[in-house]
Amino acid sequence: MKTRMEFAVGGMHCGSCGLLIDDEVEELPGVSTSATDVRTERTVVHLAAAVPAERIIAAIAEAGYTAVLVRG
């Protein structure tokens, strides 16, 4: 099982954008934590259970941003 995934995120403008993304992703079953850095345009997700990357990308899209898996 993958325990860590990293995503490149597009469309963020401020710290509130990162908080919104983290809130959406952390609501997914199996996600332990999500940490978004607006400066680097990256979100790092730590998992407690298997979660498909596509589901995390969809959650980020639901928040209004784009995402691509870069590590995981």
CYANA upper distance limits for C-alpha pairs under 8 A (distance plus 0.5 A):
  1 MET  CA     49 ALA  CA      8.05
  1 MET  CA     50 ALA  CA      6.61
  2 LYS  CA     47 LEU  CA      7.85
  2 LYS  CA     50 ALA  CA      7.37
  2 LYS  CA     72 GLY  CA      6.92
  3 THR  CA     46 HIS  CA      6.14
  3 THR  CA     47 LEU  CA      5.33
  3 THR  CA     48 ALA  CA      7.32
  3 THR  CA     49 ALA  CA      8.17
  3 THR  CA     50 ALA  CA      8.36
  3 THR  CA     72 GLY  CA      8.44
  4 ARG  CA     44 VAL  CA      7.54
  4 ARG  CA     45 VAL  CA      6.14
  4 ARG  CA     46 HIS  CA      5.07
  4 ARG  CA     47 LEU  CA      6.59
  4 ARG  CA     72 GLY  CA      6.44
  5 MET  CA     44 VAL  CA      6.31
  5 MET  CA     45 VAL  CA      5.71
  5 MET  CA     46 HIS  CA      7.13
  5 MET  CA     53 ALA  CA      8.30
  5 MET  CA     69 LEU  CA      7.79
  5 MET  CA     70 VAL  CA      8.27
  5 MET  CA     71 ARG  CA      6.00
  5 MET  CA     72 GLY  CA      4.63
  6 GLU  CA     42 ARG  CA      7.29
  6 GLU  CA     43 THR  CA      6.17
  6 GLU  CA     44 VAL  CA      4.97
  6 GLU  CA     45 VAL  CA      6.77
  6 GLU  CA     69 LEU  CA      6.54
  6 GLU  CA     70 VAL  CA      6.15
  6 GLU  CA     71 ARG  CA      5.39
  6 GLU  CA     72 GLY  CA      6.68
  7 PHE  CA     42 ARG  CA      6.03
  7 PHE  CA     43 THR  CA      5.65
  7 PHE  CA     44 VAL  CA      6.98
  7 PHE  CA     67 ALA  CA      6.48
  7 PHE  CA     68 VAL  CA      5.80
  7 PHE  CA     69 LEU  CA      4.93
  7 PHE  CA     70 VAL  CA      5.80
  7 PHE  CA     71 ARG  CA      7.42
  8 ALA  CA     41 GLU  CA      6.35
  8 ALA  CA     42 ARG  CA      5.19
  8 ALA  CA     43 THR  CA      7.09
  8 ALA  CA     67 ALA  CA      5.96
  8 ALA  CA     68 VAL  CA      5.76
  8 ALA  CA     69 LEU  CA      6.97
  8 ALA  CA     70 VAL  CA      6.90
  9 VAL  CA     41 GLU  CA      5.77
  9 VAL  CA     42 ARG  CA      6.08
  9 VAL  CA     43 THR  CA      7.33
  9 VAL  CA     65 TYR  CA      7.24
  9 VAL  CA     66 THR  CA      6.01
  9 VAL  CA     67 ALA  CA      4.92
  9 VAL  CA     68 VAL  CA      7.21
 10 GLY  CA     41 GLU  CA      7.20
 10 GLY  CA     65 TYR  CA      6.33
 10 GLY  CA     66 THR  CA      5.49
 10 GLY  CA     67 ALA  CA      6.81
 11 GLY  CA     64 GLY  CA      8.34
 11 GLY  CA     65 TYR  CA      5.87
 11 GLY  CA     66 THR  CA      7.18
 12 MET  CA     17 CYS  CA      6.02
 12 MET  CA     18 GLY  CA      7.65
 12 MET  CA     38 VAL  CA      6.97
 12 MET  CA     41 GLU  CA      7.92
 12 MET  CA     65 TYR  CA      7.53
 13 HIS  CA     17 CYS  CA      6.96
 13 HIS  CA     38 VAL  CA      7.78
 14 CYS  CA     18 GLY  CA      7.61
 14 CYS  CA     38 VAL  CA      7.03
 15 GLY  CA     19 LEU  CA      6.96
 15 GLY  CA     37 ASP  CA      8.50
 15 GLY  CA     38 VAL  CA      6.85
 16 SER  CA     20 LEU  CA      6.66
 17 CYS  CA     21 ILE  CA      6.84
 17 CYS  CA     38 VAL  CA      8.20
 18 GLY  CA     22 ASP  CA      6.70
 18 GLY  CA     35 ALA  CA      8.34
 18 GLY  CA     36 THR  CA      5.60
 18 GLY  CA     37 ASP  CA      7.03
 18 GLY  CA     38 VAL  CA      6.67
 19 LEU  CA     23 ASP  CA      6.61
 19 LEU  CA     36 THR  CA      7.77
 20 LEU  CA     24 GLU  CA      6.82
 20 LEU  CA     63 ALA  CA      7.20
 21 ILE  CA     25 VAL  CA      6.66
 21 ILE  CA     36 THR  CA      7.71
 21 ILE  CA     59 ALA  CA      8.35
 21 ILE  CA     60 ILE  CA      6.29
 21 ILE  CA     63 ALA  CA      6.59
 22 ASP  CA     26 GLU  CA      6.37
 22 ASP  CA     33 THR  CA      8.35
 22 ASP  CA     34 SER  CA      5.64
 22 ASP  CA     35 ALA  CA      6.70
 22 ASP  CA     36 THR  CA      6.98
 23 ASP  CA     27 GLU  CA      6.95
 24 GLU  CA     28 LEU  CA      7.88
 24 GLU  CA     59 ALA  CA      6.41
 24 GLU  CA     60 ILE  CA      7.31
 24 GLU  CA     62 GLU  CA      8.38
 24 GLU  CA     63 ALA  CA      7.23
 25 VAL  CA     31 VAL  CA      7.72
 25 VAL  CA     34 SER  CA      7.01
 25 VAL  CA     56 ILE  CA      6.75
 25 VAL  CA     59 ALA  CA      6.33
 25 VAL  CA     60 ILE  CA      7.29
 26 GLU  CA     31 VAL  CA      6.16
 26 GLU  CA     32 SER  CA      7.26
 26 GLU  CA     33 THR  CA      6.48
 26 GLU  CA     34 SER  CA      6.59
 27 GLU  CA     31 VAL  CA      7.93
 28 LEU  CA     56 ILE  CA      8.37
 29 PRO  CA     49 ALA  CA      8.39
 29 PRO  CA     51 VAL  CA      8.30
 30 GLY  CA     47 LEU  CA      6.26
 30 GLY  CA     48 ALA  CA      5.60
 30 GLY  CA     49 ALA  CA      4.92
 30 GLY  CA     50 ALA  CA      6.84
 30 GLY  CA     51 VAL  CA      6.71
 31 VAL  CA     45 VAL  CA      7.59
 31 VAL  CA     46 HIS  CA      6.70
 31 VAL  CA     47 LEU  CA      5.01
 31 VAL  CA     48 ALA  CA      6.33
 31 VAL  CA     49 ALA  CA      7.44
 31 VAL  CA     51 VAL  CA      7.88
 32 SER  CA     45 VAL  CA      8.05
 32 SER  CA     46 HIS  CA      5.95
 32 SER  CA     47 LEU  CA      5.56
 32 SER  CA     48 ALA  CA      6.07
 33 THR  CA     45 VAL  CA      6.28
 33 THR  CA     46 HIS  CA      5.73
 33 THR  CA     47 LEU  CA      7.58
 34 SER  CA     43 THR  CA      7.21
 34 SER  CA     44 VAL  CA      6.21
 34 SER  CA     45 VAL  CA      4.93
 34 SER  CA     46 HIS  CA      6.91
 35 ALA  CA     43 THR  CA      6.01
 35 ALA  CA     44 VAL  CA      5.75
 35 ALA  CA     45 VAL  CA      7.00
 36 THR  CA     41 GLU  CA      7.91
 36 THR  CA     42 ARG  CA      6.27
 36 THR  CA     43 THR  CA      4.64
 36 THR  CA     44 VAL  CA      6.89
 37 ASP  CA     41 GLU  CA      6.25
 37 ASP  CA     42 ARG  CA      6.01
 37 ASP  CA     43 THR  CA      6.85
 38 VAL  CA     42 ARG  CA      7.40
 47 LEU  CA     51 VAL  CA      7.86
 51 VAL  CA     55 ARG  CA      7.42
 51 VAL  CA     56 ILE  CA      8.04
 52 PRO  CA     56 ILE  CA      7.41
 53 ALA  CA     57 ILE  CA      6.69
 53 ALA  CA     69 LEU  CA      7.46
 54 GLU  CA     58 ALA  CA      6.58
 55 ARG  CA     59 ALA  CA      6.77
 56 ILE  CA     60 ILE  CA      6.79
 57 ILE  CA     61 ALA  CA      6.65
 57 ILE  CA     66 THR  CA      7.94
 57 ILE  CA     67 ALA  CA      6.08
 57 ILE  CA     68 VAL  CA      7.50
 57 ILE  CA     69 LEU  CA      8.42
 58 ALA  CA     62 GLU  CA      6.59
 59 ALA  CA     63 ALA  CA      6.99
 60 ILE  CA     64 GLY  CA      7.16
 60 ILE  CA     65 TYR  CA      6.21
 60 ILE  CA     66 THR  CA      7.13
 60 ILE  CA     67 ALA  CA      7.19
 61 ALA  CA     65 TYR  CA      5.37
 61 ALA  CA     66 THR  CA      6.10
 61 ALA  CA     67 ALA  CA      7.77
